[in-house]
């Protein structure tokens, strides 16, 4: 599968997302390190996992819905990040437009991540 023709940093971020290599709040707990709170920083409803952060969190879900509405499409989202990325294609446009569309997926995911980090580091 050809990934995206983008510069290094976004491509590396995309691979880190798809390989679940981002420092989420549940990761220290998996390693036996106690953490005060694992809840999602955006909605404070469930533990922050990669699937929850980028797909099922109500804030992320609203972002995906707005994107669909903006483009005038109806889509069913997978609850798995890998499946969502692979399924993030448009039926009618050509290959080049799908590269742009997947670049949009990557941009939205990265912006969710940047916003989350702002909440952590800038309060």
C-alpha positions in Angstrom: 0.0 0.0 0.0 1.4 3.4 -1.0 1.1 5.7 1.9 1.1 9.4 1.1 3.4 11.6 -0.9 4.1 14.1 1.8 7.1 15.4 3.6 8.8 13.6 6.4 7.2 14.9 9.5 3.6 14.3 8.6 4.5 10.9 7.2 6.3 9.9 10.3 3.4 11.1 12.4 1.0 9.0 10.3 3.1 5.9 10.7 3.2 6.5 14.5 -0.6 6.7 14.6 -1.1 3.6 12.5 1.4 1.6 14.6 -0.1 2.9 17.9 3.2 4.5 18.9 1.9 7.8 20.4 2.2 8.5 24.1 -1.4 8.1 25.2 -2.4 8.3 28.8 -3.2 4.5 29.1 0.3 3.5 27.9 2.1 4.0 31.3 -0.6 1.9 32.9 0.1 -0.9 30.4 3.7 -0.8 31.6 2.7 -1.0 35.3 3.2 2.7 36.1 0.4 4.3 38.1 -1.2 7.3 36.5 -3.7 9.6 38.3 -6.2 9.8 35.5 -6.4 8.0 32.1 -9.5 9.9 30.9 -9.7 11.6 27.5 -8.6 15.2 27.8 -11.2 16.4 25.4 -14.4 14.9 26.8 -13.3 13.3 30.1 -15.6 10.3 29.5 -13.5 7.3 28.7 -9.9 6.1 28.9 -7.6 7.7 26.3 -6.7 5.1 23.7 -5.7 5.6 20.1 -9.1 4.5 18.9 -11.0 6.6 21.4 -8.9 9.7 20.8 -9.1 9.8 17.0 -12.4 8.1 16.3 -15.0 7.6 19.0 -14.4 10.6 21.3 -17.4 12.9 20.8 -15.1 15.8 19.9 -13.3 13.7 17.2 -16.6 12.3 16.0 -18.0 15.8 15.5 -14.9 16.8 13.5 -15.3 13.8 11.2 -19.0 14.5 10.8 -18.3 18.2 9.9 -15.8 17.0 7.3 -18.3 14.7 5.8 -21.0 17.4 5.7 -18.5 19.9 4.2 -17.9 17.4 1.3 -21.5 16.3 1.1 -20.8 12.7 1.7 -22.3 10.0 3.9 -19.8 7.6 5.5 -19.7 4.9 8.1 -16.6 5.1 10.3 -14.7 2.1 11.5 -13.8 2.0 15.2 -10.3 1.0 14.3 -7.7 3.6 13.2 -6.1 1.3 10.6 -9.4 0.4 9.0 -10.5 4.0 9.1 -7.4 5.2 7.3 -7.6 2.4 4.7 -11.3 3.1 4.1 -10.7 6.8 3.9 -11.2 7.0 0.1 -13.7 8.6 -2.2 -15.4 6.5 -4.8 -15.7 8.8 -7.7 -12.4 10.9 -7.9 -9.2 9.5 -9.2 -6.1 8.4 -7.4 -4.6 11.9 -7.0 -7.8 13.2 -5.3 -7.7 10.2 -2.9 -4.1 11.0 -2.0 -5.4 14.5 -1.1 -8.3 13.0 0.8 -6.0 10.7 2.8 -3.7 13.8 3.4 -6.8 15.4 4.9 -7.3 12.4 7.2 -3.7 12.8 8.4 -4.2 16.5 8.9 -7.3 16.1 11.0 -5.7 13.4 13.1 -2.6 15.5 13.6 -4.7 18.6 14.6 -6.6 16.5 17.1 -3.2 15.4 18.6 -1.9 19.0 18.6 -5.0 20.2 20.4 -4.7 17.4 23.0 -1.1 18.4 23.6 -2.0 22.0 24.0 -4.4 21.0 26.7 -1.7 19.1 28.5 1.2 21.5 28.2 -0.5 24.9 28.0 -3.4 24.1 30.4 
